[in-house]
Amino acid sequence: MTTQVSAVKKQQCNVMGLILSWVAYVAGLAYMTYERHWVGGALWLVIVPSLRWVMFRYFPSLSRFLGYGRVDDKLPANVNKARVAVTFYSFFSCPFCPIVWQRLESLQKQMDFTLEKIDVTLKPQVLISKGISAVPVVEVLNGLLVGNATTEQLAELIGRAQLPEPVKVA
């Protein structure tokens, strides 16, 4: 049985929306080329990725103005070691993914878990087969955290998933 814990629902990226945004970018380039609007095509080629980069780079500062609210972090009071495997699923151009990844890397140093990052940009079926339509996703054993998660939420999910130490028989 899979337990799904969701962070603030609005603070996640819909995989289909991300795919469609890149399809629209390519379609815009194709249209400008077809219509032979070379100046418009050149502007589209430069301005759209530049705007995406600015939004991606400065997202933590811009998030509340874009309707996502703040992406503040809540640090855990203390954390315990957790010898589990944590899988992180990300998608290129999702502004929440690098935020959660940075939090996981910070926690990994304190909690000593293994961390694997899977980019689902070219293989969204990996998440769709699990019934998940948004990123970022953190998976630990049979627990999932979808969306922007605070360090405290991540530590709780990982700590709960800690496998009991094997009993040593003498």
Backbone torsions as a table, in degrees:
resi	resn	phi	psi	omega
1	MET	NA	133.6	-178.7
2	THR	-102.2	129.5	176.2
3	THR	-96.9	128.2	179.4
4	GLN	-116.0	119.4	177.0
5	VAL	-106.3	131.7	-178.0
6	SER	-113.1	132.7	173.6
7	ALA	-74.1	-171.5	178.2
8	VAL	-49.9	118.5	-170.5
9	LYS	-56.8	-35.3	-176.9
10	LYS	-72.3	-21.8	-175.4
11	GLN	-93.8	65.0	176.3
12	GLN	-156.0	161.9	179.9
13	CYS	-111.4	127.0	176.5
14	ASN	-72.9	125.1	-176.9
15	VAL	-59.0	-43.7	-179.5
16	MET	-64.5	-37.8	177.1
17	GLY	-62.9	-41.0	177.8
18	LEU	-64.8	-42.5	178.5
19	ILE	-62.6	-46.5	-178.5
20	LEU	-64.4	-32.0	178.5
21	SER	-65.4	-37.7	177.5
22	TRP	-74.2	-34.2	175.9
23	VAL	-63.9	-41.2	179.0
24	ALA	-64.7	-37.2	177.6
25	TYR	-62.2	-49.0	179.4
26	VAL	-64.5	-40.0	178.9
27	ALA	-63.7	-38.2	177.0
28	GLY	-62.9	-42.8	176.6
29	LEU	-62.8	-43.0	179.8
30	ALA	-63.0	-41.7	179.8
31	TYR	-64.0	-46.4	-179.8
32	MET	-61.6	-38.1	178.6
33	THR	-68.5	-45.3	179.9
34	TYR	-59.8	-43.2	-179.3
35	GLU	-82.2	-3.3	-179.5
36	ARG	58.5	38.8	172.5
37	HIS	-91.3	79.3	-172.0
38	TRP	-66.8	-38.7	179.3
39	VAL	-68.5	-45.6	177.9
40	GLY	-61.6	-40.6	178.3
41	GLY	-64.7	-41.3	178.5
42	ALA	-65.2	-41.8	177.4
43	LEU	-63.7	-44.2	178.3
44	TRP	-59.8	-43.6	-178.9
45	LEU	-60.8	-34.3	-176.5
46	VAL	-96.8	-45.9	-171.5
47	ILE	-70.9	-44.6	-177.4
48	VAL	-60.9	-51.2	177.2
49	PRO	-63.1	-33.6	178.4
50	SER	-64.5	-44.1	177.6
51	LEU	-64.3	-39.6	177.6
52	ARG	-64.0	-40.8	179.7
53	TRP	-63.6	-44.9	179.4
54	VAL	-60.2	-45.5	179.8
55	MET	-63.4	-42.4	-179.5
56	PHE	-65.6	-46.2	-176.5
57	ARG	-67.2	-41.5	-174.9
58	TYR	-106.3	19.2	-175.8
59	PHE	-55.0	-45.9	-179.7
60	PRO	-55.2	-34.8	178.4
61	SER	-79.3	-29.9	-176.0
62	LEU	-92.1	-15.6	-170.0
63	SER	-55.0	-42.4	-177.8
64	ARG	-68.7	-30.1	178.4
65	PHE	-76.9	-20.5	179.8
66	LEU	-92.1	3.6	177.1
67	GLY	91.7	5.8	-179.9
68	TYR	-90.9	-12.3	-174.4
69	GLY	80.5	-175.1	-179.1
70	ARG	-76.7	153.2	175.8
71	VAL	-113.6	38.3	-179.5
72	ASP	-62.9	158.7	-179.2
73	ASP	-112.0	145.9	175.3
74	LYS	-117.6	111.8	-176.5
75	LEU	-79.2	142.8	177.9
76	PRO	-73.1	150.2	178.6
77	ALA	-63.6	-47.9	175.5
78	ASN	-155.0	156.2	-179.8
79	VAL	-131.8	153.0	177.9
80	ASN	-107.9	160.3	175.4
81	LYS	-62.5	144.8	179.8
82	ALA	-140.9	106.2	-178.5
83	ARG	-88.0	71.6	179.1
84	VAL	-131.4	167.3	175.8
85	ALA	-98.7	130.0	179.2
86	VAL	-115.6	130.0	178.3
87	THR	-113.0	130.3	-179.6
88	PHE	-114.9	124.9	178.9
89	TYR	-106.3	128.0	-179.0
90	SER	-131.6	167.5	179.4
91	PHE	-137.2	133.7	179.4
92	PHE	-55.4	134.0	177.4
93	SER	80.7	5.1	171.9
94	CYS	-80.3	119.3	-176.9
95	PRO	-71.2	-18.4	179.9
96	PHE	-82.0	-26.4	-175.6
97	CYS	-59.2	-48.1	179.7
98	PRO	-66.9	-27.6	178.3
99	ILE	-66.2	-49.3	-179.4
100	VAL	-67.9	-38.4	178.9
101	TRP	-60.2	-44.0	179.0
102	GLN	-62.1	-39.9	178.3
103	ARG	-65.7	-40.3	178.4
104	LEU	-65.0	-42.6	178.9
105	GLU	-62.3	-38.7	177.5
106	SER	-65.0	-44.0	178.5
107	LEU	-66.5	-35.0	-178.4
108	GLN	-59.5	-37.7	179.0
109	LYS	-63.8	-34.4	-178.4
110	GLN	-86.5	-37.3	-172.1
111	MET	-99.8	-14.2	174.6
112	ASP	62.7	43.9	174.7
113	PHE	-100.9	163.3	175.9
114	THR	-87.8	143.7	-174.4
115	LEU	-130.8	126.1	178.1
116	GLU	-122.3	133.8	179.0
117	LYS	-109.0	128.1	178.2
118	ILE	-120.7	118.7	178.0
119	ASP	-88.4	118.3	-177.0
120	VAL	-100.9	18.5	-179.0
121	THR	-56.4	-47.3	-178.3
122	LEU	-97.2	0.7	178.8
123	LYS	-142.1	63.0	-178.8
124	PRO	-64.5	-17.4	179.4
125	GLN	-61.2	-22.2	177.6
126	VAL	-59.0	-45.1	179.1
127	LEU	-79.2	-39.9	-178.2
128	ILE	-60.3	-36.5	178.6
129	SER	-66.1	-21.3	177.2
130	LYS	-93.0	0.4	-179.4
131	GLY	80.1	22.6	-177.9
132	ILE	-111.7	134.1	-178.1
133	SER	-120.2	8.2	-177.4
134	ALA	-137.4	159.5	175.3
135	VAL	-128.9	162.3	-2.4
136	PRO	-74.8	156.3	178.9
137	VAL	-129.0	132.3	173.6
138	VAL	-116.3	125.3	-177.9
139	GLU	-119.8	127.1	177.0
140	VAL	-134.2	117.5	-175.1
141	LEU	49.1	-113.7	179.8
142	ASN	-110.9	24.1	176.6
143	GLY	-111.6	142.5	179.6
144	LEU	-126.7	145.7	171.9
145	LEU	-129.0	117.1	-176.1
146	VAL	-111.1	129.2	178.1
147	GLY	102.1	-176.6	179.9
148	ASN	-66.4	124.6	-178.3
149	ALA	-124.0	141.7	176.2
150	THR	-74.7	163.8	177.6
151	THR	-60.8	-35.8	178.8
152	GLU	-63.7	-43.4	178.5
153	GLN	-64.5	-41.1	178.5
154	LEU	-64.2	-45.2	179.7
155	ALA	-61.9	-37.9	179.3
156	GLU	-65.9	-46.3	179.6
157	LEU	-61.1	-46.3	-178.0
158	ILE	-69.0	-41.6	179.4
159	GLY	-64.3	-37.1	178.8
160	ARG	-67.5	-28.4	-175.5
161	ALA	-84.9	-1.6	-177.4
162	GLN	-56.1	125.2	176.4
163	LEU	-75.4	142.5	177.2
164	PRO	-67.1	147.8	177.7
165	GLU	-63.9	139.8	178.5
166	PRO	-65.3	142.8	179.6
167	VAL	-77.7	128.6	179.9
168	LYS	-92.6	124.0	-179.9
169	VAL	-96.9	128.5	-177.6
170	ALA	-86.9	NA	NA
